Amino acid sequence: MEAKIDYYEVLGVAHDADARTIKRAFLKKARTLHPDVNKAPDAEEKFKQVNEAYSVLSDDQRRANYDRFGDPDGPGGFGGTGVDMSDIFGGFGMDDILSSFFNGGAAGGGRAARTVGRDMGITLRITLEEAAAGCSKTVAYDRLAPCEDCHGTGAAEGGKVTTCSRCHGTGRIVTVQRTILGQMQTQMECPACHGTGHVIDHPCETCDGQGRTPNHETVKIEVPAGIHSGQTLKVAGYGEAGVRGDRSGDLVVRIEVADSERFQRQGDDLFCVEDVSALEAMCGCTVEVDGVLEGERVTVEVPAGTQHGAQIEAKGHGMPRQGTKARGSLFVVVNVVVPTDLTGEELDELRAMAAARGERVADEGDGDGHPEHEDGLGGIFGRHPGRAASAKTHRGHGRHEK
């Protein structure tokens, strides 16, 4: 049996190490093992172990599960953290974040380095009931966040940030070459400041002077009532952090409302199916159904003679209209169900009523709803010619009289 990996040993930290110590150890290991900087055959596999160890030990709940049960997902294989581990859809997985970190965020191509943080995106899945009531969700994701050790400046304690003397703060330099066609000018990234336009005499060791580090963190999302699938919410400043204190990008949260087993949504209206017996549909009845909000009960009047598939509207019981106090409608779709447990006496009463209306009615037979025939066959195969003619003669007479 393959031995389990000791995540603390992988990062080289004690079991009681705090979050900052764990992050420092991770960055130190990652700098030497990331595929962008290490071409050794086993570097990628070792980096994966380091990344896995950090993903567990940087998450409080997963770390607690690992310490107690030896498994970050808990004893049953389920994390149960209450945190939505949402899918990154903006191309910002941890590997992409680390690549950006180790490359210093430089734009390249002769342009000044990009110092403003990029927007990031995640998908948050919620239930229809949560969309109706509105909810608060905590999502976990990875991003380049302001460095905790230098507070985003990129400078170590006592260090200073100054304008690059070589490019004079432009982040690029111009070179002139003489050719047979004359002088040619080319622009390139300043090698002294790596395109940022500034240099630090004592850069922060944790972030290598960038002012930002890869971080696993959580943020609370407030989802308004009535939101639709595909809508987005923006959390300002929670995207990728800028270089050396420059502006951070935003976190864009795309909402995905899951299909409901009870309701079908069309705009702000809801549709649900309610079983009604044939007798209730004929005579009319009152039904009570669960609404989309917790504890909500909706009373609907089913008028006499309601047909199968009829839609009965309950205004003001659908989805909330976002930003207002109004709500759409709840449509109860009637599913007429024919009783199959009628007694012989009840069947006799119904047959008598149907016969008085000229309806086509089977013989009483043995009284249990399965008529007896001389040839042993029921249905149309057991119908006598005379009876069929009689039913045809009386078909429809008196059906709609009031």
C-alpha angles and dihedrals in degrees: 000000000000113000117242118250117254102225093196090054091048091057094036096235135128121258090248095050115139125236095263093051090050092051093049091050091048094051092047091053094041093053091061099038107038111117090235091065105022122057097180114130094242097038095093094051092047091048091053089055091049091049092048092049091051093047089057101039094045092057112076096209096043091046090051090051091048093050093048104035104016089242124090090213094056133246095308097042092258122113096207090191096143087230119120107232092206124198117257108231100171097073094258104130118152091262091055090047092051092047089054090047096050092044089054093235091277116165096210124190093097094297126120113268117268108251100168113092119247125240115255131205137209134175118233118197119205136169124255089248090055090049090052096050099032118237147200117242131185113215127192123213143149124250144150100268131184110284111257094208098056096023090239098303096107091225126113120230107299092012123131133215113219137173112270108257093205099057096020091233098307095108093227138069132214122226126194123210128186115227136167086264092054133259119344124196124207131182125217139170113279107253092205098061099017091238098305096106092229136080132204121215093204110023121199110264094214097057097021090237097306096109091227138076137188108272138180108217145152133232132190116239121202109210114198121226115264097027118158131219111271096030117125134218122203126216106195118227097008097104124085112330117241123247114271096351099319118144117297123228124243131258109237113202116200112203120221115188112205121229114264125229092216106035139045114206125216110175105305094336125095130207127201133172121235125188115231123179119240090246092052090048091050097047100031126242146188119253131188120209134182114259125219093257120078112272093003116143121189122201117210128186114221107202122221113273095027111167129223111275095022114150117222114196124221104189119216095020100094129086119320114257103241114255095011139077092238124104135200124241132278112224115201109206110209116228106193111213121195112223114243099185102066116143122237091254091052091049091051091053092049092047091052092050092046092048090052088055093049094248123156106260132179120235118273091247111168093342097251098097095265108098119213119234132190093240093046093242125118134197119033091339092063097043115118115227091239093053092048090052091048092051091048091050094053098038113136098356112144095357098129100032116127 
